[in-house]
């Protein structure tokens, strides 16, 4: 009789727990929807975190990491999703890893994730990220391959945003690729500054307001003129 009583109590306890868990999930799902409606990022993160604890799922984890990354909380995004290259990762998970690792100044690891995205679905924007990261990591030949792909596939209406000024600005994606090409030319042959300058001038003709290209032009012009100045 005592054994039956214990089993009965355990059954009741499990039933109550299941009911409580179900009610909590419903509560946080409603809370999540309300926070989304209000545009409350912290509230959305709170709701998803609770839902992930109550009922873990890859989709919820990926979404939570994406929200962190989109809110510039890149360390939290990577703590949620990891940094390793995982074959079975969703496109969203790979995108979060790539963007967050780049933002945290981890170009080699970011490059690995951008390569995965590019292999899955090649496009001009991913080619730009790859070229930029390869220049940073010293792979100029690899960067040139991505640049040529980008120049061939960038459409006239495609833009790329830059943030080196206080006020962000956009330029033609094709001009951005041509600018990178000039940098690669200089990196591969530092004795031929004129060729790199001519390419960067081409980028400026395509987009005269391209501030970063103007800065690159100034830097290369200074390098070119430095020996003559030293003689004086």
C-alpha positions in Angstrom: 0.0 0.0 0.0 2.8 2.4 0.8 4.4 1.6 -2.5 1.2 2.4 -4.3 1.0 5.7 -2.4 4.6 6.7 -3.4 3.9 5.9 -7.1 0.7 7.9 -7.0 2.5 10.9 -5.4 5.3 10.7 -8.0 2.7 10.6 -10.8 1.0 13.6 -9.4 4.3 15.4 -9.0 5.3 14.6 -12.6 2.0 15.7 -13.9 2.2 19.0 -11.9 5.7 19.6 -13.2 4.6 19.0 -16.8 1.7 21.3 -16.4 3.9 24.0 -14.8 6.5 23.6 -17.6 3.8 23.9 -20.2 2.4 27.0 -18.6 5.8 28.6 -18.3 6.5 27.9 -22.0 3.2 29.5 -22.9 3.9 32.5 -20.7 7.4 33.1 -22.2 6.1 32.6 -25.8 3.5 35.3 -25.1 6.1 37.4 -23.5 8.4 37.0 -26.5 5.7 38.0 -28.9 4.8 41.1 -26.9 8.5 42.1 -26.6 8.9 41.8 -30.4 5.8 43.9 -30.9 7.2 46.6 -28.6 10.7 46.4 -30.2 12.2 45.6 -26.8 15.5 43.8 -27.6 16.3 43.1 -24.0 12.9 41.6 -23.4 13.2 39.4 -26.5 16.6 38.1 -25.3 15.1 37.5 -21.8 12.2 35.5 -23.3 14.3 33.5 -25.7 16.8 32.6 -22.9 14.0 31.3 -20.7 12.4 29.3 -23.6 15.8 27.8 -24.4 16.2 26.7 -20.8 12.7 25.3 -20.6 12.8 23.6 -24.1 16.2 23.8 -25.8 16.2 23.9 -29.6 18.8 24.7 -32.2 16.5 27.1 -33.9 15.9 29.1 -30.7 19.6 29.1 -29.9 20.4 30.4 -33.4 17.8 33.1 -33.2 19.0 34.2 -29.8 22.6 34.4 -31.1 21.4 36.4 -34.1 19.5 38.9 -31.9 22.6 39.4 -29.7 24.8 40.0 -32.9 22.3 42.3 -34.4 22.4 44.3 -31.2 26.2 44.5 -31.3 26.5 42.1 -28.4 29.0 39.9 -30.3 30.6 38.2 -27.4 27.3 37.1 -26.0 26.3 35.9 -29.5 29.4 33.7 -29.7 28.9 32.5 -26.1 25.5 31.3 -27.1 26.4 29.7 -30.4 30.2 28.9 -30.2 33.0 29.8 -32.5 33.9 26.5 -34.2 33.2 25.6 -37.8 30.4 23.0 -37.6 29.3 21.2 -40.7 25.6 21.0 -39.6 25.3 24.7 -38.7 22.4 26.6 -40.2 23.1 29.5 -42.5 21.9 31.8 -39.7 24.4 30.3 -37.2 27.3 30.6 -39.7 26.3 34.2 -40.5 26.3 35.1 -36.8 29.7 33.5 -36.2 31.2 35.2 -39.2 29.9 38.7 -38.4 30.6 38.5 -34.6 34.2 37.1 -35.1 34.9 39.9 -37.6 33.5 42.5 -35.2 35.7 41.1 -32.4 38.8 41.4 -34.6 39.3 37.7 -35.2 39.9 37.8 -39.0 41.2 34.2 -39.4 38.2 32.6 -37.6 35.8 35.0 -39.3 37.3 34.1 -42.7 36.6 30.4 -42.1 32.9 31.1 -41.5 32.5 33.5 -44.5 34.1 30.8 -46.7 31.3 28.4 -45.6 28.6 30.9 -46.5 30.3 31.7 -49.8 30.5 28.0 -50.7 26.9 27.5 -49.9 25.6 30.5 -51.9 28.3 32.7 -53.7 27.4 36.4 -54.1 29.2 39.7 -54.4 28.7 40.8 -50.8 30.3 37.7 -49.4 33.1 38.0 -51.9 33.9 41.5 -50.6 34.0 40.2 -47.0 36.3 37.4 -48.1 38.6 39.7 -50.0 38.8 42.2 -47.2 39.6 39.5 -44.6 42.2 37.8 -46.9 44.0 41.1 -47.3 44.1 41.4 -43.5 45.5 37.9 -43.1 48.1 38.3 -45.9 46.5 36.2 -48.6 46.6 38.7 -51.4 46.4 36.2 -54.2 43.2 34.7 -52.7 41.8 38.2 -52.2 42.4 39.0 -55.9 40.3 36.0 -56.9 37.4 37.2 -54.7 37.8 40.7 -56.0 37.6 39.6 -59.7 34.5 37.6 -58.8 33.0 40.6 -57.1 33.7 43.1 -59.9 32.1 40.6 -62.4 29.0 40.0 -60.3 28.4 43.4 -58.5 25.3 45.1 -59.9 25.0 48.8 -60.4 22.5 49.3 -57.6 24.6 47.3 -55.0 26.0 49.5 -52.2 28.5 48.8 -49.4 28.5 50.8 -46.1 31.6 52.2 -44.5 32.0 53.4 -40.9 35.5 55.0 -40.7 33.9 58.5 -40.4 31.6 59.7 -37.7 28.7 59.6 -40.2 28.5 56.2 -42.0 28.2 56.3 -45.8 27.6 54.0 -48.7 29.4 53.6 -52.0 29.0 51.5 -55.1 30.0 47.9 -54.3 31.9 47.7 -57.5 33.9 50.8 -56.5 34.6 49.2 -53.2 36.1 46.1 -55.0 38.2 48.3 -57.3 39.6 50.0 -54.2 40.5 46.7 -52.7 42.2 45.7 -55.9 44.4 48.8 -55.7 45.4 47.8 -52.1 46.2 44.2 -53.3 48.3 45.6 -56.2 50.4 47.6 -53.7 50.8 44.7 -51.3 52.0 42.4 -54.1 54.4 45.0 -55.7 55.3 47.9 -53.4 57.8 49.2 -56.0 54.9 50.0 -58.4 52.9 52.5 -56.5 51.7 54.2 -59.7 49.7 51.1 -60.7 48.0 50.9 -57.3 47.3 54.7 -57.4 45.7 54.4 -60.9 43.4 51.7 -59.7 42.3 53.7 -56.6 41.8 56.7 -58.9 39.4 54.5 -60.9 37.5 53.7 -57.8 37.2 57.4 -57.0 35.9 58.2 -60.5 33.2 55.6 -60.0 32.3 57.1 -56.6 33.9 60.5 -55.9 32.6 60.5 -52.3 34.5 57.3 -51.4 36.3 58.6 -48.3 38.3 55.5 -47.6 39.6 55.4 -51.2 40.6 59.1 -50.7 42.6 58.2 -47.6 44.3 55.3 -49.4 45.2 57.6 -52.2 46.7 60.1 -49.8 48.7 57.4 -48.0 50.1 56.0 -51.3 50.9 59.5 -52.6 52.8 60.2 -49.4 54.8 57.0 -49.8 55.6 57.8 -53.4 56.8 61.3 -52.5 58.7 60.3 -49.4 62.1 59.5 -51.0 62.1 62.8 -52.9 61.3 64.7 -49.7 64.1 62.8 -47.9 66.6 64.0 -50.4 65.8 67.7 -49.8 
